[in-house]
């Protein structure tokens, strides 16, 4: 008995939802790289860097820490 197209599509969707993906990601060449699941063939884009730090931006530096508020010392303190 031949399966209908709808049944085959539903089975494919169910299999993709059950898949514990094993991503094979292309070599980094730009801001993102394509990846493909070794088991089910699903495709996805992966970022090659954290979006908050972009070394291509002029004023970006991973060592720029946020400003800390000023703290007053007690005059009676010995340290």
PyMOL commands that set and color helices and strands:
alter all, ss='L'
color gray80, all
select helices_A, chain A and resi 5-18
alter helices_A, ss='H'
color red, helices_A
select strands_A, chain A and resi 23-25+32-37+43-47
alter strands_A, ss='S'
color yellow, strands_A
deselect
rebuild
show_as cartoon
